[in-house]
Amino acid sequence: MKSKPTARLFKEQQFHGGDDPLYLGNGHSFKQAEHMATVVYQPAHLNHNAPQGMQGKGRLDGTWIYSEEPDKAEGILDSGIELVMDSSLEANASIGLHQHTHTEELYYLLSGELQITVVDGEQQQTQHLKAGDSHCIHPGQSHFVQAGEDGARFIVVAAKVSA
């Protein structure tokens, strides 16, 4: 996690509940890392309603590269992409089980290892990912993400799916 800039480091509630912009630099076609917001999610995507062991724990640092999510829309992207994020999960941390209703989300693992469980109705599948592997979650599916002993760094791209 030390390779990411920390000049604009926020806690989850501070960032999502406030008016701080994602980016403080000039322009949008090119963005410099030191002007991007990095948000600390701790615990990472906590879900108290998830089964025991799938609720989310530990720390996730997410650098918001681009966002068109309603609470932090930049008005830059026209493609349906809602977010692009550089994410780091600390060792053995997990993102709590959650469902995607209107978006599909792609993970591309840069380093470390992830164990991802996808729940689709009554079906459940778990895969172990290493650097260079990817994962896609579709609308209506849920997923739980667990980092390995060395943590994990991955790019997340989420796109709104038309009904």
Residue pairs with C-beta under 8 A, 6 or more apart in sequence:
1 61
1 88
1 90
1 151
1 153
4 33
4 38
4 61
4 63
4 86
4 88
5 33
5 34
5 36
5 38
5 63
6 38
7 34
7 35
8 20
8 24
8 34
8 35
8 36
8 37
8 38
9 38
9 39
9 40
10 18
10 20
10 37
10 38
10 39
10 40
11 39
11 40
11 42
12 39
12 40
12 41
12 42
14 20
15 37
15 39
16 39
16 71
16 72
20 37
21 37
21 74
22 36
22 37
22 64
22 66
22 67
22 72
22 74
23 31
23 35
23 36
23 37
23 64
23 74
24 35
25 31
25 32
25 35
28 74
28 76
31 65
33 63
36 63
36 64
36 65
37 63
37 64
38 61
38 62
38 63
38 64
39 61
39 62
39 63
39 64
40 59
40 60
40 61
41 59
41 60
41 61
41 62
42 58
42 59
42 60
43 55
43 56
43 57
43 58
43 59
43 93
43 96
44 56
44 57
44 58
44 59
44 60
44 89
44 93
44 94
44 95
44 96
45 56
45 60
45 95
45 96
45 98
46 55
46 56
46 57
46 96
47 54
47 55
47 56
47 96
47 97
47 98
48 55
50 56
50 96
50 97
50 98
50 144
51 97
54 94
54 96
54 97
54 117
54 144
55 96
55 97
56 94
56 95
56 96
56 97
57 93
57 94
58 89
58 90
58 91
58 92
58 93
58 94
58 147
59 89
59 90
59 93
60 87
60 88
60 89
60 90
60 93
60 95
61 87
61 88
62 85
62 86
62 87
62 88
62 156
63 85
63 86
63 87
64 72
64 83
64 85
65 84
65 85
65 86
66 74
66 76
66 77
66 81
66 83
66 84
67 73
67 74
67 82
67 83
67 84
68 74
68 75
68 76
68 77
68 81
68 82
68 83
69 82
69 83
79 159
80 159
80 160
80 161
80 162
81 157
81 158
81 159
81 160
82 103
82 158
82 159
82 160
83 156
83 157
83 158
84 155
84 156
84 157
85 155
85 156
85 157
86 153
86 155
87 153
87 154
87 155
87 156
88 151
88 152
88 153
88 154
89 95
89 112
89 114
89 145
89 147
89 151
89 152
89 153
89 154
90 147
90 151
91 147
91 148
91 149
91 150
91 151
92 146
92 147
92 148
92 149
92 151
93 146
93 147
93 151
94 144
94 145
94 146
94 147
95 143
95 144
95 145
96 144
97 117
97 119
97 142
97 143
97 144
98 142
98 143
99 140
99 141
99 142
100 137
100 138
100 139
100 140
100 141
100 142
100 143
100 158
101 139
101 140
102 139
102 160
102 161
102 163
103 139
103 158
103 159
103 160
103 161
104 136
104 137
104 138
104 139
104 158
104 159
104 161
105 136
105 137
105 156
105 157
105 158
105 159
106 134
106 135
106 136
106 156
106 157
106 158
107 114
107 116
107 129
107 134
107 135
107 136
107 145
107 154
107 155
107 156
108 134
108 154
108 155
108 157
109 129
109 130
109 131
109 132
109 133
109 134
109 135
109 152
109 153
109 154
110 131
110 153
110 154
110 155
111 131
111 150
111 152
111 153
112 131
112 147
112 148
112 150
112 151
112 152
112 153
113 128
113 129
113 130
113 131
113 147
113 148
113 149
113 150
113 152
114 128
114 129
114 135
114 145
114 146
114 147
114 148
114 152
114 154
115 126
115 127
115 128
115 129
115 145
115 146
115 148
116 126
116 127
116 129
116 135
116 143
116 144
116 145
116 146
117 124
117 125
117 126
117 143
117 144
117 146
118 124
118 125
118 126
118 127
118 137
118 141
118 142
118 143
119 141
119 142
119 143
119 144
120 138
120 140
120 141
120 142
127 135
129 135
135 143
137 143
138 161
139 161
